[in-house]
Amino acid sequence: MTIIAVFNQKGGVGKTTTSLNLAAALARGGLDPLAIDLDPQAHLTIIGDVPVASGADSVFGFYAQARPLSDLVRKFPPGGNIIPSHMELSKVDALHGKGLKSVMRLKAALQEEMLEQEGTPIVIDCCPMLNVLSLNAIFASGRVLVPISADFLSVRGALQLEGTLKALEHVVKKRIERRYVVTRYDARRRMSREILVQLRERFGDELCSVHISENVSLAESPAYNKDIFTHAPHSQGAKDYDALLTELAATGFL
């Protein structure tokens, strides 16, 4: 069983798109994934068209009212199940702070409720900042998939994140496994090609050989509340995310 946190401290890099389509690809492969939306923007929840009546019915209910995670699980149309988010989740930092007990809450609950049973991969969509929510995801998973869009600011953000992960390893007393995946890649652009070379030199085998190409279908599928496999199954975006899942599995990350 694998728990993966999809995280980058920079927004707009394809984080939610990757969480969505990775979960959908897992479901297509015959697994029954659980997605956890830990972003107060709730984009993964919204794209999945999952109704949430109030904050208490989302993962915020777990943090604010100690509701069991299993009570919050909903069907996720792109595939499997989801624990949805709500904008009230933004209050969690103020409620709990960043003490060790606070950042370990998700890990403890997943273990106690046995939601991390073998055969149930868990994909956590994180908010684009280092806070108590993203720390919960990182400590619960121990594995981080980092989308990096093919632009120089995103590369800079990835280097900062590498430093963050190394610092957190002193807390967990082990290496946090990570893979970096380039998104919004356009082979026609010299900058995209240069960035790919830079990242390969910096991250080596931790950079996925599969990259996610700039693709109209990927950009428009959220507007239809669909994953890429449902919206445009023959598109380059569908092929890329299918190939990404295959690579992650083949290298033992999944």
C-alpha positions in Angstrom: 0.0 0.0 0.0 1.2 3.5 -0.8 0.4 7.0 0.4 1.6 9.8 -1.8 1.5 13.5 -1.1 1.4 15.6 -4.2 3.0 18.8 -3.1 4.9 21.9 -4.3 5.3 25.2 -2.5 4.5 27.0 -5.7 1.0 27.2 -7.1 0.0 26.7 -10.8 2.3 23.8 -11.4 -0.3 21.1 -12.1 -0.6 19.7 -8.5 -4.3 19.2 -8.5 -4.3 18.0 -12.1 -1.8 15.4 -11.2 -3.7 14.3 -8.1 -6.9 14.0 -10.1 -5.5 12.0 -13.0 -3.2 9.9 -10.9 -6.2 8.8 -8.8 -8.2 8.2 -12.0 -5.3 6.2 -13.5 -5.1 4.0 -10.4 -8.9 3.3 -10.6 -8.5 2.4 -14.3 -5.9 -0.1 -13.3 -8.3 -1.9 -11.1 -7.4 -0.4 -7.8 -9.7 1.5 -5.5 -7.8 4.7 -4.6 -8.6 7.1 -1.8 -8.0 10.8 -2.6 -7.7 13.3 0.3 -8.1 16.9 -0.5 -6.0 18.9 1.9 -6.2 22.2 0.1 -8.7 24.8 1.5 -9.3 25.9 -2.1 -11.0 22.5 -2.5 -10.2 22.3 -6.3 -10.0 18.5 -6.3 -13.4 18.3 -4.5 -14.9 20.8 -6.9 -13.5 19.1 -10.1 -14.9 15.8 -8.8 -18.3 17.4 -8.4 -18.5 16.1 -4.8 -21.2 17.9 -2.7 -20.0 19.2 0.7 -22.8 20.8 2.8 -20.5 22.3 5.4 -17.0 22.3 6.7 -18.0 19.6 9.2 -18.7 17.2 6.3 -15.2 17.7 4.9 -11.7 16.9 6.2 -12.1 20.0 8.3 -14.5 18.0 10.5 -11.6 15.6 11.2 -9.4 18.5 12.4 -11.9 20.7 14.1 -14.4 18.1 15.6 -12.3 14.9 15.7 -14.7 13.2 13.3 -13.4 9.8 12.1 -11.9 10.0 8.6 -14.1 7.0 7.6 -17.2 9.1 8.3 -16.1 11.7 5.7 -15.3 9.4 2.8 -17.4 10.0 -0.3 -17.5 8.4 -3.8 -15.1 10.2 -6.2 -16.5 10.0 -9.8 -13.1 10.1 -11.4 -12.4 6.8 -9.5 -12.4 5.4 -6.0 -13.3 7.6 -3.0 -12.4 11.0 -1.7 -12.3 12.8 1.7 -13.4 16.2 0.4 -12.2 19.7 1.4 -13.9 22.9 2.3 -12.7 26.5 2.6 -13.0 26.3 6.4 -9.9 24.1 6.3 -7.9 27.3 6.1 -8.5 27.7 9.9 -6.6 24.6 10.8 -3.2 26.4 11.3 -4.8 28.8 13.8 -6.6 26.0 15.6 -3.7 23.6 16.0 -0.3 25.2 15.2 2.6 23.1 14.1 3.5 21.0 17.1 4.6 17.4 16.5 1.2 16.1 17.7 -0.6 18.3 15.3 1.4 17.4 12.2 1.1 13.7 13.0 -2.7 13.6 13.3 -3.4 12.4 9.8 -0.8 9.6 10.0 -2.2 8.4 13.3 -5.8 8.5 12.1 -5.0 6.6 8.9 -3.3 3.9 10.9 -5.9 3.7 13.6 -8.9 3.5 11.2 -6.9 1.1 8.9 -7.7 3.3 5.9 -4.1 2.5 4.7 -5.0 -1.2 4.1 -3.0 -3.1 1.5 -4.5 -2.5 -1.9 -5.8 1.0 -1.2 -3.4 3.6 -2.6 -4.0 7.1 -1.1 -3.3 10.3 -3.0 -3.1 13.5 -1.0 -3.6 16.8 -2.8 -1.7 19.4 -0.7 -2.1 23.1 -0.5 0.7 25.1 -2.2 2.4 26.3 1.0 4.3 24.7 3.9 1.8 24.6 6.8 0.2 22.2 9.2 -1.8 20.6 6.4 1.0 19.9 4.1 3.2 18.7 7.0 0.4 16.3 7.9 0.4 15.0 4.3 4.2 14.6 4.2 4.5 12.9 7.5 1.5 10.6 6.8 3.0 9.5 3.4 6.7 9.6 3.6 6.6 9.9 -0.2 6.2 13.2 -2.1 5.4 13.6 -5.8 6.5 17.1 -6.9 5.0 18.5 -10.1 7.3 21.2 -11.7 5.9 23.2 -14.6 8.5 24.0 -17.3 9.3 27.5 -16.2 12.3 28.9 -14.3 10.3 30.1 -11.3 8.9 26.6 -10.8 12.4 25.2 -10.9 13.4 27.6 -8.2 10.5 26.5 -6.1 11.5 22.9 -6.6 15.0 23.6 -5.3 13.5 25.4 -2.2 11.3 22.4 -1.6 14.3 20.0 -1.8 15.8 22.0 1.1 12.5 21.8 3.0 12.3 18.0 2.6 15.9 17.6 3.8 15.1 19.7 6.9 12.1 17.6 7.7 14.1 14.4 7.4 15.8 15.4 10.7 12.3 15.1 12.3 11.2 11.8 10.8 14.8 10.3 11.1 14.7 8.9 7.6 14.8 10.0 4.0 11.5 11.2 2.5 11.2 9.5 -0.8 10.4 11.9 -3.7 9.9 12.0 -7.4 9.8 15.2 -9.5 7.7 15.3 -12.6 7.8 18.0 -15.2 4.4 19.4 -16.3 3.3 21.8 -19.0 6.2 20.6 -21.1 6.4 21.9 -24.7 9.2 20.3 -26.7 9.0 23.2 -29.2 10.2 25.7 -26.6 13.9 25.9 -26.0 13.2 26.9 -22.4 11.3 23.6 -21.7 14.2 21.6 -23.1 16.8 23.5 -21.1 14.8 23.1 -17.9 14.5 19.4 -18.4 18.3 19.2 -18.7 18.8 21.3 -15.6 16.4 19.2 -13.5 18.0 15.9 -14.7 21.4 17.2 -13.6 20.1 18.3 -10.3 17.7 15.4 -9.3 19.0 12.5 -11.4 16.9 9.4 -11.1 14.4 11.2 -8.8 13.2 13.1 -11.9 10.6 11.0 -13.7 11.5 10.2 -17.3 7.9 10.8 -18.2 6.9 14.4 -18.5 3.4 15.8 -18.8 3.0 17.8 -22.1 1.2 21.0 -22.5 -2.2 19.8 -23.6 -5.5 21.6 -24.3 -7.6 18.6 -23.1 -5.8 18.7 -19.7 -6.5 22.4 -19.4 -10.2 22.1 -20.2 -11.2 18.9 -18.5 -11.7 20.4 -15.0 -14.3 22.8 -16.5 -16.4 19.6 -17.3 -15.8 18.1 -13.9 -13.9 15.2 -15.5 -10.5 13.6 -15.4 -8.5 13.4 -18.6 -9.3 9.7 -19.2 -13.1 10.5 -19.2 -12.8 13.8 -21.0 -10.3 12.9 -23.7 -9.2 9.3 -23.5 -7.1 9.4 -26.6 -5.4 12.7 -25.9 -1.7 13.2 -25.2 -2.6 14.1 -21.6 -4.2 10.7 -21.0 -1.2 9.0 -22.5 1.2 11.0 -20.3 -0.6 10.3 -17.0 -1.0 6.6 -17.9 2.7 6.5 -18.6 3.5 8.3 -15.3 1.6 5.8 -13.3 3.4 2.9 -15.1 6.8 4.5 -14.3 6.0 5.2 -10.7 4.9 1.5 -10.3 7.9 0.2 -12.2 10.4 2.1 -10.1 8.8 1.0 -6.8 7.5 4.5 -5.8 4.0 3.1 -6.1 
